[in-house]
Amino acid sequence: MSTSIAELIADRMDQMPAGERRAAQILIANYPLTGLRTVAEFSAQAGVSSPTILRFVARLGFQNYADFQARLQDELAAQLQSPLSRATGPDSDRHTTPFVAAAIENLRETFRHLSQRQMDDMVGVLSNRRGKVYLVGGRFTDPVAAYMAAHLAIVRPGVQHLAGQESNWRDRLIDLGRNDVVVIFDIRRYQESLLRFAEVAHGRGAQIILLTDQWLSPIARYARHVIAGRTAVPSAWDSSVALFLVAEALTGDLTRKLGDAGAKRIREMERLRGG
């Protein structure tokens, strides 16, 4: 599978001058639709010149704007694929070994495009004990949110998994403030209810960490931090293995950062359990 444009941006963002970085941020915020507009429309939306857009595209490795748009169109088509269309594709009759190989490659590619700086930034946000951490996922990703929430609750207070019906999540919006963090898991085909929740949470000042796939959930426009995990495998269903591993890596790094405070909480929790 080729590297997505979102992954290319993540790899090269630190090397971009300010104008190109602005173009990248605008594209990510409305991915991939902004890149499917004309150069003039893209540049106007980003507030940069047309030559800046073309330099940005060249920095990502494309010969011209048409090639850049062709890749985005392929990604948009992949976003919209249903499980049925994937099940009837050329890989549908493969056995377990190709599936496992693809899942392992997803892990490699996910962490190849995820820098330690990004991890450190997210761990810094999650370690702020002045606010609460809320975790929520979609139809198939909510188990990852629950898994991460169960671990975070052991090492820091104020962790809540938003489970059940959307109305239950929306009732929690009243409690959200600027010190709070919302961790959202959303992969194709993206869930509209999660997008609505993210929009309101962002409007109330909460910081959003998004764990999504390489094609980027539209929630990216509201997220302070975005992790694009690889999910495609030779199956009717996408794989969340990479998202689980990212969740575990974030939890492990957070536990180390909290140090004695986290260890004290674990000891007290064990004492109460034993009592």
C-alpha positions in Angstrom: 0.0 0.0 0.0 1.4 3.4 -0.9 2.1 6.1 1.6 -0.9 8.4 2.1 -0.6 12.1 1.6 -1.4 12.6 5.3 1.5 10.4 6.2 3.8 12.3 3.8 2.8 15.5 5.5 3.5 14.1 8.9 7.0 13.0 7.7 7.9 16.4 6.2 6.0 18.9 8.4 9.1 19.9 10.4 11.0 20.7 7.2 8.3 23.0 5.8 8.6 26.8 5.8 5.7 28.7 7.3 3.6 29.1 4.1 3.8 25.4 3.2 3.1 24.4 6.8 -0.1 26.6 6.6 -1.1 24.8 3.4 -0.5 21.4 5.1 -2.6 22.4 8.1 -5.5 23.6 5.9 -5.4 20.4 3.9 -5.4 18.2 7.0 -8.3 20.2 8.5 -10.5 19.4 5.5 -8.9 16.2 4.2 -8.8 15.4 1.3 -11.4 17.8 -0.2 -9.2 21.0 -0.1 -6.6 19.3 -2.2 -9.2 18.5 -4.8 -9.8 22.1 -5.5 -7.9 24.2 -8.0 -4.5 25.7 -7.0 -6.1 29.1 -6.9 -8.9 27.9 -4.6 -6.4 26.0 -2.3 -4.1 29.0 -2.1 -7.0 31.4 -1.3 -8.3 29.1 1.5 -4.8 28.7 3.0 -4.0 32.4 2.7 -0.8 31.7 0.7 0.3 32.2 -2.9 -0.3 29.7 -5.7 3.5 29.1 -6.0 3.6 28.2 -2.3 1.0 25.5 -3.0 3.0 24.1 -5.9 6.2 24.0 -3.7 4.2 22.2 -1.0 3.1 19.6 -3.5 6.6 19.2 -4.8 7.9 18.8 -1.3 5.6 15.9 -0.9 7.2 14.2 -3.9 4.7 14.9 -6.7 5.8 16.0 -10.1 2.8 18.3 -10.6 -0.6 19.3 -9.1 -2.5 16.8 -11.3 -0.5 13.8 -9.8 -1.2 15.1 -6.3 -4.9 15.3 -7.0 -5.0 11.9 -8.6 -3.5 10.4 -5.4 -6.1 12.2 -3.3 -8.9 10.9 -5.5 -7.6 7.4 -5.0 -7.6 8.0 -1.2 -11.1 9.4 -1.3 -12.3 6.3 -3.1 -10.6 4.1 -0.5 -12.4 6.1 2.3 -15.8 5.3 0.8 -15.3 1.6 0.3 -17.8 -0.6 2.0 -17.0 -4.0 3.6 -18.8 -5.7 0.8 -16.6 -4.1 -1.9 -13.5 -5.1 0.0 -14.8 -8.6 0.5 -15.2 -9.1 -3.3 -11.9 -7.7 -4.2 -8.8 -9.6 -5.6 -7.6 -10.5 -2.1 -10.9 -11.9 -0.8 -9.8 -15.6 -1.2 -6.5 -15.2 0.7 -5.8 -17.1 3.8 -4.6 -16.1 7.2 -0.9 -15.6 6.4 -1.4 -12.6 4.1 -3.7 -11.0 6.6 -1.2 -11.4 9.4 1.6 -10.0 7.2 -0.6 -7.0 6.3 -1.4 -6.4 10.0 2.3 -6.5 10.9 3.2 -4.1 8.0 0.4 -1.8 9.3 2.2 -1.7 12.7 5.5 -0.8 11.1 4.1 1.9 8.8 2.0 3.4 11.6 5.0 3.9 13.9 7.3 4.9 11.0 5.1 8.0 10.5 4.6 8.6 14.2 7.5 10.6 15.7 8.6 10.5 19.3 7.9 14.3 19.5 4.3 13.7 18.6 4.0 11.0 21.3 5.7 13.3 23.9 3.3 16.1 23.0 0.2 13.9 23.5 1.6 12.4 26.7 2.1 15.9 28.0 -1.5 16.7 27.3 -2.7 13.4 28.9 -0.6 14.0 32.0 -2.3 17.3 32.9 -4.2 16.3 36.1 -6.0 19.6 36.3 -8.5 18.3 33.7 -10.3 15.1 32.9 -9.7 12.7 30.0 -12.7 11.4 28.1 -12.4 8.5 25.6 -14.9 7.5 22.9 -15.0 5.5 19.8 -17.2 4.4 16.9 -19.1 1.2 16.2 -15.9 -0.9 15.8 -13.3 1.3 17.5 -15.1 1.9 20.9 -13.5 -1.3 22.3 -10.1 0.4 21.8 -11.4 3.5 23.6 -12.6 1.3 26.5 -9.3 -0.6 26.6 -7.2 2.6 26.8 -9.6 4.2 29.4 -9.3 1.1 31.7 -5.5 1.5 31.7 -5.4 5.3 32.1 -7.8 5.2 35.0 -5.2 3.1 36.9 -2.4 5.7 36.6 -4.3 9.0 36.8 -7.6 10.3 38.1 -10.5 11.8 36.1 -10.6 9.3 33.2 -14.0 8.4 31.7 -15.0 6.1 28.9 -18.1 7.6 27.1 -20.0 4.4 26.3 -23.5 3.7 25.1 -25.8 5.9 23.1 -24.8 9.2 21.6 -27.2 11.1 23.9 -25.1 9.8 26.8 -22.0 11.4 25.3 -23.7 14.7 24.6 -24.8 15.0 28.2 -21.1 15.0 29.2 -20.4 18.1 27.0 -21.7 20.3 29.7 -18.8 19.2 31.9 -16.1 19.9 29.3 -13.6 22.8 29.7 -10.3 24.0 28.6 -8.2 21.7 30.8 -10.0 18.6 29.5 -8.9 16.2 26.8 -11.1 14.1 24.5 -9.5 11.0 22.9 -11.5 9.9 19.9 -11.1 6.8 17.8 -12.7 7.0 14.3 -11.9 5.0 11.2 -13.6 4.7 7.8 -16.6 4.8 7.2 -16.5 7.7 9.6 -19.2 8.2 12.2 -21.2 11.4 11.9 -22.2 11.3 15.6 -18.5 11.4 16.6 -17.9 14.4 14.3 -20.8 16.3 15.9 -19.5 15.5 19.3 -15.9 16.6 18.4 -17.2 19.9 17.0 -19.0 20.8 20.2 -16.2 19.6 22.4 -13.7 21.7 20.4 -16.0 24.7 20.7 -16.0 24.3 24.5 -12.2 24.5 24.5 -11.4 20.8 25.1 -8.2 19.5 23.4 -8.9 16.6 21.0 -6.6 13.7 20.3 -7.7 11.8 17.2 -6.7 8.2 16.4 -7.8 7.5 12.9 -6.7 5.8 9.7 -4.4 6.9 7.0 -7.2 8.6 5.1 -8.1 10.8 8.1 -11.5 11.2 9.8 -13.1 14.6 9.2 -12.6 15.0 13.0 -9.0 16.0 12.1 -10.3 19.6 11.5 -11.0 19.9 15.3 -8.1 17.8 16.6 -5.0 19.3 18.3 -3.2 16.0 17.7 -3.8 13.4 15.0 -2.4 9.8 14.7 -3.0 8.2 11.4 -2.8 4.5 12.0 -2.7 1.9 9.2 -5.9 -0.2 9.1 -6.3 -1.8 5.7 -5.9 -5.6 5.4 -6.9 -8.2 2.8 -10.3 -8.6 4.4 -13.8 -7.2 4.3 -13.0 -5.5 7.6 -10.4 -3.0 8.6 -8.0 -3.9 11.4 -7.6 -2.0 14.6 -4.4 -3.7 15.7 -2.3 -0.6 15.0 -4.7 1.6 17.0 -4.5 -0.8 20.0 -0.7 -0.7 19.9 -0.7 3.1 19.7 -3.1 3.2 22.7 -0.7 0.9 24.6 2.3 2.9 23.7 0.7 6.2 24.9 -0.4 4.5 28.1 3.2 3.2 28.7 4.8 6.6 28.0 2.2 8.3 30.3 2.9 5.8 33.1 6.6 6.6 32.9 6.0 10.4 32.8 3.8 10.3 35.8 6.5 8.4 37.7 6.0 8.4 41.5 2.5 10.0 41.3 1.3 7.1 39.1 3.0 4.5 41.2 1.5 5.9 44.4 -2.0 5.8 42.8 -1.4 2.1 41.8 -0.3 1.2 45.3 -3.3 2.9 46.9 -5.6 1.2 44.4 -4.1 -2.2 45.2 -4.5 -1.5 48.9 -8.1 -0.7 48.5 -8.7 -3.8 46.4 -7.1 -5.9 49.1 -9.2 -4.3 51.8 
